[in-house]
Amino acid sequence: MKAKFIIVATALLSVSAINASAQNNRSLQDENQRIHQGVMSGQLTAGETARLHAQKAQLRREAIRYKTNDGKIGPRERADLKRDNRRLSKNICRQKHDRQKRF
């Protein structure tokens, strides 16, 4: 009975870690689409685009570093990634709606 409980608990933890990783990848893909749309519409300059892509790459490196430390993303690390992702999203919105235009 105890062994079954441990197996089920381990399976649930690994599923939640995979889900968190997939959610982070999906949100980064969404941010990439928003940046691309801003470039195509002329709302983002080349410098703004480079900074946003650098911020997105930093967020991806941070997620990879968290996963390689102990093989999973803990609650504190997940909260840190969410905060950084929200910051990236706000920066994309701010840069797309400022008065600087590409053309």
N, C-alpha and C positions, 0 to 999 in steps of 0.2 A: 504494500500500500504506500509506504513511504517513498519507494523508488518510483512508483507511478506519479506521485505528486511532484517529485523533483523533475522528472522528465517533462511533465505538463508545464511546470513553472518555467523551465529553461526554454521550452518552445515558445511560450507566450512572450518572454523577454526578448528573444531573438526576433520575433515578429514585430514587436514594438520598435526595436532598433532599426529594422529594415524599413518600417513605415516612416519613421522620423527621417531617415536618409532619403527615401523617395520623395517625401514632402519637401525637403530642402532642395533637392534637384529640380522638382517641378516649379518651385517658386523662383529659382534662378533662371529657369527657362522662360518663365513669364516675364521676368525683369529683362531678359535679353530681347524678347519680342517688343517690349515697351521702348527699349533703347533703339532698336532697329526702326520702329515706327517713327520715333522722334527724328532720326537721321533722315529717313525718307521724306518726311514732311518739312524738313528744314528747321525744325524747332531746336535741334541740338547742333552746336558748333563742333568742330573737330576736337578742340580741347576738352569740351564738356564730355564728349563721347569717350575720349581716352581716359578721363578721370573716372567716369562711371564704370567702364570696363575694368579698370584697375581695382576699383572698390569691389566689384563683383568677383574678380579673381582672388582678392584677399579673403573674401568670405568663403570661397570654395576651398582655399588652402587651409583656412582655420577649421573648417568642417573635417577635412581629411586629417589634420593634425589631431583633432579630438578623437577621431575614430582609431587612429594608430596608437594612441597612448595606451588604451586598455581594451580596445576592440569594440567599444560601444560609446554612445553619446548619453551622458548622464543628464539629470534634470537641470543642473546648473549650466552645463554646457549647452543644452537645448535652449534654455532661456537666453543665453548669450547670443546664440545664433539667431534666434527670433528677433532680439533687439537689433542686431546688426542688419538683419534683413529688412526690418521696418525702416531703419535709417537709410539704407540703400533705396528703398521705395520712395521715401520722402525726398531724397536727393534727386531722383529721376524726375519726380513731379515738379520740384522746384526749378530744375534746370530746363525742363520742357516749357515751362510757363513764364520764364523770365523774358526780358525784352531782347535778348540776343538771338539773332537769326543767322542761319547759315547763308542764305541768299537774300 
